[in-house]
């Protein structure tokens, strides 16, 4: 049970990172050091 919850947590984290990366790439049209420092 513990292992499954941990797996779910890791999966959620991965998805979050992926979404953030996607958002950063889409909003990369506007110049700003924010996205560069976020990577």
Biopython code that builds the backbone (N, CA, C, O; Angstrom):
import numpy as np
from Bio.PDB.StructureBuilder import StructureBuilder

atoms = [
    (1, "UNK", "N", (0.848, -1.207, 0.000)),
    (1, "UNK", "CA", (0.000, 0.000, 0.000)),
    (1, "UNK", "C", (0.881, 1.255, 0.000)),
    (1, "UNK", "O", (0.635, 2.210, -0.736)),
    (2, "UNK", "N", (1.897, 1.220, 0.835)),
    (2, "UNK", "CA", (2.761, 2.394, 0.927)),
    (2, "UNK", "C", (3.475, 2.614, -0.408)),
    (2, "UNK", "O", (3.612, 3.741, -0.882)),
    (3, "UNK", "N", (3.915, 1.525, -0.985)),
    (3, "UNK", "CA", (4.658, 1.651, -2.227)),
    (3, "UNK", "C", (3.780, 2.256, -3.316)),
    (3, "UNK", "O", (4.237, 3.090, -4.098)),
    (4, "UNK", "N", (2.533, 1.840, -3.364)),
    (4, "UNK", "CA", (1.633, 2.342, -4.405)),
    (4, "UNK", "C", (1.420, 3.849, -4.242)),
    (4, "UNK", "O", (1.449, 4.588, -5.226)),
    (5, "UNK", "N", (1.209, 4.296, -3.031)),
    (5, "UNK", "CA", (0.990, 5.729, -2.792)),
    (5, "UNK", "C", (2.242, 6.506, -3.196)),
    (5, "UNK", "O", (2.158, 7.611, -3.733)),
    (6, "UNK", "N", (3.388, 5.915, -2.930)),
    (6, "UNK", "CA", (4.647, 6.579, -3.272)),
    (6, "UNK", "C", (4.763, 6.689, -4.788)),
    (6, "UNK", "O", (5.187, 7.713, -5.325)),
    (7, "UNK", "N", (4.379, 5.611, -5.462)),
    (7, "UNK", "CA", (4.440, 5.609, -6.923)),
    (7, "UNK", "C", (3.537, 6.706, -7.477)),
    (7, "UNK", "O", (3.916, 7.429, -8.398)),
    (8, "UNK", "N", (2.341, 6.823, -6.909)),
    (8, "UNK", "CA", (1.387, 7.832, -7.361)),
    (8, "UNK", "C", (1.965, 9.225, -7.155)),
    (8, "UNK", "O", (1.818, 10.102, -8.006)),
    (9, "UNK", "N", (2.616, 9.415, -6.030)),
    (9, "UNK", "CA", (3.199, 10.712, -5.711)),
    (9, "UNK", "C", (4.270, 11.065, -6.735)),
    (9, "UNK", "O", (4.320, 12.186, -7.241)),
    (10, "UNK", "N", (5.122, 10.093, -7.031)),
    (10, "UNK", "CA", (6.201, 10.319, -8.003)),
    (10, "UNK", "C", (5.607, 10.644, -9.369)),
    (10, "UNK", "O", (6.096, 11.520, -10.083)),
    (11, "UNK", "N", (4.550, 9.927, -9.716)),
    (11, "UNK", "CA", (3.908, 10.150, -11.010)),
    (11, "UNK", "C", (3.347, 11.567, -11.075)),
    (11, "UNK", "O", (3.519, 12.267, -12.073)),
    (12, "UNK", "N", (2.683, 11.977, -10.012)),
    (12, "UNK", "CA", (2.106, 13.325, -9.954)),
    (12, "UNK", "C", (3.206, 14.369, -10.111)),
    (12, "UNK", "O", (3.048, 15.351, -10.836)),
    (13, "UNK", "N", (4.310, 14.144, -9.428)),
    (13, "UNK", "CA", (5.423, 15.081, -9.482)),
    (13, "UNK", "C", (5.947, 15.177, -10.913)),
    (13, "UNK", "O", (6.234, 16.265, -11.413)),
    (14, "UNK", "N", (6.065, 14.035, -11.550)),
    (14, "UNK", "CA", (6.572, 14.006, -12.924)),
    (14, "UNK", "C", (5.642, 14.793, -13.840)),
    (14, "UNK", "O", (6.094, 15.577, -14.675)),
    (15, "UNK", "N", (4.352, 14.578, -13.676)),
    (15, "UNK", "CA", (3.364, 15.279, -14.506)),
    (15, "UNK", "C", (3.454, 16.779, -14.267)),
    (15, "UNK", "O", (3.400, 17.581, -15.200)),
    (16, "UNK", "N", (3.592, 17.137, -12.999)),
    (16, "UNK", "CA", (3.684, 18.569, -12.656)),
    (16, "UNK", "C", (4.882, 19.203, -13.355)),
    (16, "UNK", "O", (4.777, 20.277, -13.948)),
    (17, "UNK", "N", (6.010, 18.525, -13.275)),
    (17, "UNK", "CA", (7.231, 19.042, -13.903)),
    (17, "UNK", "C", (7.030, 19.157, -15.408)),
    (17, "UNK", "O", (7.448, 20.135, -16.029)),
    (18, "UNK", "N", (6.391, 18.159, -15.981)),
    (18, "UNK", "CA", (6.163, 18.165, -17.428)),
    (18, "UNK", "C", (5.281, 19.350, -17.816)),
    (18, "UNK", "O", (5.571, 20.062, -18.778)),
    (19, "UNK", "N", (4.217, 19.551, -17.068)),
    (19, "UNK", "CA", (3.294, 20.661, -17.345)),
    (19, "UNK", "C", (4.028, 21.985, -17.221)),
    (19, "UNK", "O", (3.853, 22.888, -18.039)),
    (20, "UNK", "N", (4.844, 22.087, -16.195)),
    (20, "UNK", "CA", (5.586, 23.349, -15.972)),
    (20, "UNK", "C", (6.528, 23.596, -17.138)),
    (20, "UNK", "O", (6.655, 24.721, -17.623)),
    (21, "UNK", "N", (7.188, 22.530, -17.583)),
    (21, "UNK", "CA", (8.134, 22.654, -18.699)),
    (21, "UNK", "C", (7.391, 23.080, -19.962)),
    (21, "UNK", "O", (7.864, 23.925, -20.722)),
    (22, "UNK", "N", (6.228, 22.485, -20.171)),
    (22, "UNK", "CA", (5.428, 22.822, -21.349)),
    (22, "UNK", "C", (5.012, 24.285, -21.292)),
    (22, "UNK", "O", (5.100, 25.002, -22.290)),
    (23, "UNK", "N", (4.562, 24.723, -20.132)),
    (23, "UNK", "CA", (4.122, 26.110, -19.964)),
    (23, "UNK", "C", (5.293, 27.062, -20.216)),
    (23, "UNK", "O", (5.126, 28.120, -20.823)),
    (24, "UNK", "N", (6.466, 26.674, -19.747)),
    (24, "UNK", "CA", (7.646, 27.529, -19.907)),
    (24, "UNK", "C", (8.002, 27.651, -21.388)),
    (24, "UNK", "O", (8.380, 28.726, -21.854)),
    (25, "UNK", "N", (7.880, 26.556, -22.119)),
    (25, "UNK", "CA", (8.231, 26.582, -23.536)),
    (25, "UNK", "C", (7.209, 27.392, -24.330)),
    (25, "UNK", "O", (7.569, 28.093, -25.275)),
    (26, "UNK", "N", (5.941, 27.296, -23.949)),
    (26, "UNK", "CA", (4.889, 28.019, -24.662)),
    (26, "UNK", "C", (5.004, 29.518, -24.396)),
    (26, "UNK", "O", (4.772, 30.331, -25.290)),
    (27, "UNK", "N", (5.361, 29.878, -23.171)),
    (27, "UNK", "CA", (5.464, 31.297, -22.815)),
    (27, "UNK", "C", (6.878, 31.813, -23.081)),
    (27, "UNK", "O", (7.259, 32.872, -22.582)),
    (28, "UNK", "N", (7.652, 31.066, -23.865)),
    (28, "UNK", "CA", (9.028, 31.471, -24.140)),
    (28, "UNK", "C", (9.080, 32.548, -25.218)),
    (28, "UNK", "O", (10.145, 33.103, -25.492)),
    (29, "UNK", "N", (7.928, 32.849, -25.834)),
    (29, "UNK", "CA", (7.888, 33.856, -26.890)),
    (29, "UNK", "C", (8.250, 35.230, -26.327)),
    (29, "UNK", "O", (8.839, 36.062, -27.017)),
    (30, "UNK", "N", (7.887, 35.452, -25.059)),
    (30, "UNK", "CA", (8.183, 36.757, -24.453)),
    (30, "UNK", "C", (9.542, 36.705, -23.751)),
    (30, "UNK", "O", (9.789, 35.800, -22.954)),
    (31, "UNK", "N", (10.417, 37.661, -24.037)),
    (31, "UNK", "CA", (11.765, 37.670, -23.451)),
    (31, "UNK", "C", (11.736, 37.859, -21.942)),
    (31, "UNK", "O", (11.048, 38.741, -21.428)),
    (32, "UNK", "N", (12.486, 37.026, -21.241)),
    (32, "UNK", "CA", (12.512, 37.147, -19.774)),
    (32, "UNK", "C", (13.453, 36.124, -19.162)),
    (32, "UNK", "O", (13.403, 34.951, -19.530)),
    (33, "UNK", "N", (14.311, 36.542, -18.235)),
    (33, "UNK", "CA", (15.275, 35.650, -17.572)),
    (33, "UNK", "C", (14.601, 34.662, -16.621)),
    (33, "UNK", "O", (15.220, 33.705, -16.157)),
    (34, "UNK", "N", (13.314, 34.913, -16.340)),
    (34, "UNK", "CA", (12.563, 34.034, -15.420)),
    (34, "UNK", "C", (12.596, 32.596, -15.888)),
    (34, "UNK", "O", (12.928, 31.698, -15.114)),
    (35, "UNK", "N", (12.241, 32.357, -17.201)),
    (35, "UNK", "CA", (12.180, 30.996, -17.736)),
    (35, "UNK", "C", (13.570, 30.368, -17.722)),
    (35, "UNK", "O", (13.711, 29.177, -17.445)),
    (36, "UNK", "N", (14.590, 31.159, -18.018)),
    (36, "UNK", "CA", (15.956, 30.630, -18.067)),
    (36, "UNK", "C", (16.387, 30.161, -16.677)),
    (36, "UNK", "O", (17.003, 29.104, -16.534)),
    (37, "UNK", "N", (16.061, 30.947, -15.665)),
    (37, "UNK", "CA", (16.474, 30.594, -14.300)),
    (37, "UNK", "C", (15.635, 29.438, -13.770)),
    (37, "UNK", "O", (16.064, 28.709, -12.875)),
    (38, "UNK", "N", (14.435, 29.272, -14.326)),
    (38, "UNK", "CA", (13.549, 28.195, -13.855)),
    (38, "UNK", "C", (14.058, 26.825, -14.306)),
    (38, "UNK", "O", (13.886, 25.829, -13.604)),
    (39, "UNK", "N", (14.685, 26.786, -15.482)),
    (39, "UNK", "CA", (15.145, 25.508, -16.049)),
    (39, "UNK", "C", (16.184, 24.869, -15.147)),
    (39, "UNK", "O", (16.689, 23.790, -15.455)),
]
sb = StructureBuilder()
sb.init_structure("model")
sb.init_model(0)
sb.init_chain("A")
sb.init_seg("    ")
for serial, (resi, resn, name, xyz) in enumerate(atoms, 1):
    if name == "N":
        sb.init_residue(resn, " ", resi, " ")
    sb.init_atom(name, np.array(xyz, "f"), 0.0, 1.0, " ", f" {name:<3s}", serial, name[0])
structure = sb.get_structure()
